Amino acid sequence: MRFLLPLLFYTLLFSAPSGVYVEVNFDNPSSSDIAVEDSEYSYDKGTSGTVAVGYQMDQWRFELESNYSQNALSAFEDKVSELGSGDVLKKGGLVNVYYSAYNDTKLVSTIGLGVGATEVQTVDSTTDVTSDPSLTYQGSVSLGYMVDEDWTWTIKYRYLDIKDIESENQTYSLGLRYLF
């Protein structure tokens, strides 16, 4: 803890320009399990990404994020049907808050928290189950490289937990942010 406070004060000496930004992230999600209603699903890695619009104010960023992922089903278990082919679709929205540590280099580290809602839909050859929107929260850490004052490349780790449907996701993403 005693090393964290000097680092925090050091980063307060540096700031970033303020303004509206847009960020796009392309994720590399992990395989996972999910339980929707009375069924349990396992799915493989698929496509996933986020788009966010926000406001940056020195070290703080506030944003609205929309996320989407599509993964192929690898296992399906319930009392009625066998696994055919299909997908698990997740669509959601989050409100995020980030704190970024700037210094005299082009690197910037960021920590963030978010809360929102996610809807999960499983589609296979025998059934189509859609969950009600479920409370979702996330925590993330990222490292960015400021190309200039407007463009920043980011590498982000995110832990996303979707309540009520027993789903936890860990993703690594590559992102690009543009500050207007």
N, C-alpha and C positions, 0 to 999 in steps of 0.2 A: 504493500500500500504506500509505503514511503517513497517508492520510485514512481508511482503513478501520478502523484500530485505535481512534482516538478515537470513531468512530461505534459500534463494538462496545462499548466501555466505557460510552458514554452510554446505550445500550439496556439494559445490565445494571442500571441504576438503576431501571428500571421492570419490572414483572412482571405476569402475568395470573393469575387464579385457577386452581387446579389441580382436576382432576376428569375424569370420563369424558365423552366427547362423541360425537355422531353428526353426520356431514357428508354432504350430498347435492350432487353437481355435475352440471350439464347441459352437455354439451360441444358445441362446434362443430368437428367434425373436418375436416381437410383431405382433398382427394382424394389417392389414393396408388396405388402398385403393390404387389403381394404375390406371392411365389413359394411355392407349396405343392407338394411333390413335384416332378413333371416339368411342371407347369403354371404359367403366369404369368397373373395377373389384374390388371386395373385396376378401380378402383371409384370411384364418386362419393361426395359427402358424404352422410351418412345421420344416423341417430340414435345417440347415444352418451351414456353417463353412468357415474357411479361412486357407490357408497355406501360409507362408511367408518365404522368404530367405533374409537375410540382413547382415549388418556389424555394429558391436557395437564398438564405440570409446569413452571410458570413459562414460560420461553422455549421449552422443548422439547415436542414432541408426537410420540407413537409411535402408529401405527395399523395396522389391517388393512383393506385396501381390496378391494372387489369391483368389477370393471369389465365393461361390456358395450357392444358396438357392432354395428350392423347397417347395411350399406351396399349399395346397388344395384350390380351388376356393370355396367361400361361396356365392357370388353373382356376377351377370354378367348383364350388361345393355348396349344394343345397339339397333339399329332399326331393325336388321335382325333376330336375333336368341334368343332363350331361354337358360337358364342355364342348361347344362347337368352336367356331372362330368368332372373334369379337374384340371389342375395345373397351377401355375405361376412359371416359372423358371427364375432365375436371375444369370447371370455369368458375372464376371468382374475382372478387375485388377486395382491396385492402387500403386502409389509410395508414401510411408509414411516417415515422419520424426518424431522422438520422442525425448523428453528430460526427463531423469530419475533423480530423487532426491534420492541419496544414503545417508545412515547415518551409524552409528555404530551398527545397528541391521540388521537382515536378511530381513527386509521389504524394499521395494522400490516402490515409487509412480512415475507414468509416465503420461505425457500429450503428445498428438500427433495430427498431421494433415496429411491428405492425399488427393491426387487428382488422378483421373484416368477415366476409362470408364466402363460402364455396359450395357449389352444387356439383354432385357427382352423378354421372350417368354411366351405367354399364349396359353394353349392347352386345348380345351374342345371338346365335342362331335360334335360341328357344325362348329368350326372355329379354325384356327391356325394363330396367329398374332405374328410376331417377330419385335421388334423395331430395329432401327439402334443403334449402340453403342452411348450412351449418356454420357455427361460430368457428372462425379460423384465426390463428395467430402465428406470427413468425418472429424469428430473430435472425439477424444477418451480420456478417462482417465482410468487408471488402477492401481491396487495395486498388487504387486508381492511379493512372498516369495521365497528367494534364498535358495534352499536346499543345494547347494554348489556352487562353482564358475561356474559350467557348467549348472546346471539345475535350472530353475525358474518356479514356478507355478504362473499363473496370473488370476485375475478376472478383466474383462474389461467391461466398458460401452462405446458403440459406437453409434454416430448419423451419419447416412448415408443419403445423399440427392442425388437423381438421377434427373438431370435436363431434360427438354424436355418431360418427360413422367409423371411428377407430382407424384413423389414417395419419401416419407421420411420414413426411418426405424430407429428404436431404438432397439439395441440388447444388451444383457448381455451375456458374454461368459466366459468360463473357458478355459484356455490355458496352454500350456506347451512349454517352450523354451529351446533349447539345444545350448550352445555355444561351438564351436569346438576349 
